[in-house]
Each structure stands twice: as structure tokens, then as C-alpha cells.
Amino acid sequence: MKLAKGITRFTYDKTSFNGFRICLQCKREKFVKYISIKKEGGIKKACTKAHLMLGSAKAAIRDGRLVRGKLSKSTIKKVRKILELK
């Protein structure tokens, strides 16, 4: 289970805060998503979901448009939808 750049695994012994954090930053926009191991049903499933989400988000940013040096609103919306953010 190799982690890609942008994915961090959190394991704390004394709390139930165990999972993966996806962090992606591009053109002054930062996207952060936490994926719980317990909620996903295991380490492998959570890690796989994190890798898929990160890859999809990177592809959306790569294919997105820039407006005055920033990501367009539609691109930001797409990435937020992929990462299931509000």
C-alpha cells in the first residue's frame, strides 16, 4: 500500500481518528478531504478510494480552465464534487 504525494495516513492510538487525508493545492485553491478507515470498511478500501479521488481531482484540474491565473469556478465545482466537499 504505497501512498502518493498528496495522501497522508493518520493513525492515532488513543483516538478514533484513523484514516487518509487528501490534500491538493493548485493556483491558490486548496482542497482537503478526510477518508475514514472505519467508515470505508478497511484500510485497503479507504486507500483505494483516496487514490481514485486524488487521480480524478488532478485530472479535473489538469483539464480545467484558468481565469486570470486562477482556476475557474466550474473547475472548482467539479473538484469539490469529486472530493464530495460542500
TORKOL-4160 file (C-alpha; in steps of 0.2 Angstrom, whole numbers, padded with zeros to 4 digits, m for minus):
86
<pt num="1" X="0000" Y="0000" Z="0000"/>
<pt num="2" X="0010" Y="0014" Z="m0006"/>
<pt num="3" X="0004" Y="0032" Z="m0004"/>
<pt num="4" X="0005" Y="0045" Z="m0017"/>
<pt num="5" X="0010" Y="0063" Z="m0015"/>
<pt num="6" X="m0005" Y="0072" Z="m0008"/>
<pt num="7" X="m0011" Y="0057" Z="0003"/>
<pt num="8" X="m0007" Y="0056" Z="0021"/>
<pt num="9" X="m0012" Y="0042" Z="0033"/>
<pt num="10" X="m0017" Y="0047" Z="0050"/>
<pt num="11" X="m0016" Y="0034" Z="0064"/>
<pt num="12" X="m0018" Y="0039" Z="0082"/>
<pt num="13" X="m0018" Y="0026" Z="0096"/>
<pt num="14" X="m0029" Y="0035" Z="0109"/>
<pt num="15" X="m0042" Y="0042" Z="0097"/>
<pt num="16" X="m0054" Y="0035" Z="0084"/>
<pt num="17" X="m0046" Y="0047" Z="0071"/>
<pt num="18" X="m0039" Y="0034" Z="0059"/>
<pt num="19" X="m0039" Y="0037" Z="0040"/>
<pt num="20" X="m0032" Y="0045" Z="0025"/>
<pt num="21" X="m0031" Y="0064" Z="0021"/>
<pt num="22" X="m0031" Y="0070" Z="0003"/>
<pt num="23" X="m0023" Y="0087" Z="0001"/>
<pt num="24" X="m0022" Y="0096" Z="m0016"/>
<pt num="25" X="m0017" Y="0113" Z="m0019"/>
<pt num="26" X="m0017" Y="0122" Z="m0036"/>
<pt num="27" X="m0017" Y="0141" Z="m0041"/>
<pt num="28" X="m0021" Y="0147" Z="m0024"/>
<pt num="29" X="m0035" Y="0135" Z="m0021"/>
<pt num="30" X="m0033" Y="0121" Z="m0008"/>
<pt num="31" X="m0044" Y="0105" Z="m0007"/>
<pt num="32" X="m0044" Y="0094" Z="0008"/>
<pt num="33" X="m0054" Y="0078" Z="0011"/>
<pt num="34" X="m0053" Y="0066" Z="0025"/>
<pt num="35" X="m0057" Y="0047" Z="0022"/>
<pt num="36" X="m0061" Y="0037" Z="0037"/>
<pt num="37" X="m0054" Y="0019" Z="0038"/>
<pt num="38" X="m0069" Y="0013" Z="0049"/>
<pt num="39" X="m0082" Y="0021" Z="0038"/>
<pt num="40" X="m0075" Y="0013" Z="0022"/>
<pt num="41" X="m0073" Y="m0004" Z="0029"/>
<pt num="42" X="m0055" Y="m0007" Z="0029"/>
<pt num="43" X="m0038" Y="0001" Z="0026"/>
<pt num="44" X="m0036" Y="m0006" Z="0008"/>
<pt num="45" X="m0054" Y="0001" Z="0003"/>
<pt num="46" X="m0050" Y="0018" Z="0011"/>
<pt num="47" X="m0033" Y="0019" Z="0002"/>
<pt num="48" X="m0040" Y="0014" Z="m0015"/>
<pt num="49" X="m0054" Y="0027" Z="m0013"/>
<pt num="50" X="m0041" Y="0040" Z="m0008"/>
<pt num="51" X="m0030" Y="0036" Z="m0024"/>
<pt num="52" X="m0045" Y="0036" Z="m0035"/>
<pt num="53" X="m0052" Y="0053" Z="m0029"/>
<pt num="54" X="m0035" Y="0061" Z="m0030"/>
<pt num="55" X="m0032" Y="0055" Z="m0048"/>
<pt num="56" X="m0049" Y="0061" Z="m0053"/>
<pt num="57" X="m0047" Y="0078" Z="m0045"/>
<pt num="58" X="m0030" Y="0080" Z="m0053"/>
<pt num="59" X="m0037" Y="0076" Z="m0070"/>
<pt num="60" X="m0051" Y="0088" Z="m0067"/>
<pt num="61" X="m0038" Y="0102" Z="m0063"/>
<pt num="62" X="m0027" Y="0097" Z="m0077"/>
<pt num="63" X="m0041" Y="0098" Z="m0090"/>
<pt num="64" X="m0049" Y="0114" Z="m0082"/>
<pt num="65" X="m0048" Y="0132" Z="m0087"/>
<pt num="66" X="m0039" Y="0146" Z="m0079"/>
<pt num="67" X="m0046" Y="0163" Z="m0077"/>
<pt num="68" X="m0034" Y="0177" Z="m0073"/>
<pt num="69" X="m0021" Y="0165" Z="m0067"/>
<pt num="70" X="m0034" Y="0156" Z="m0055"/>
<pt num="71" X="m0045" Y="0140" Z="m0058"/>
<pt num="72" X="m0062" Y="0144" Z="m0065"/>
<pt num="73" X="m0077" Y="0142" Z="m0054"/>
<pt num="74" X="m0083" Y="0127" Z="m0064"/>
<pt num="75" X="m0067" Y="0118" Z="m0062"/>
<pt num="76" X="m0068" Y="0122" Z="m0043"/>
<pt num="77" X="m0085" Y="0115" Z="m0043"/>
<pt num="78" X="m0080" Y="0099" Z="m0052"/>
<pt num="79" X="m0066" Y="0096" Z="m0040"/>
<pt num="80" X="m0077" Y="0099" Z="m0025"/>
<pt num="81" X="m0090" Y="0087" Z="m0032"/>
<pt num="82" X="m0076" Y="0073" Z="m0035"/>
<pt num="83" X="m0070" Y="0075" Z="m0017"/>
<pt num="84" X="m0088" Y="0076" Z="m0010"/>
<pt num="85" X="m0085" Y="0093" Z="m0002"/>
<pt num="86" X="m0098" Y="0106" Z="0002"/>
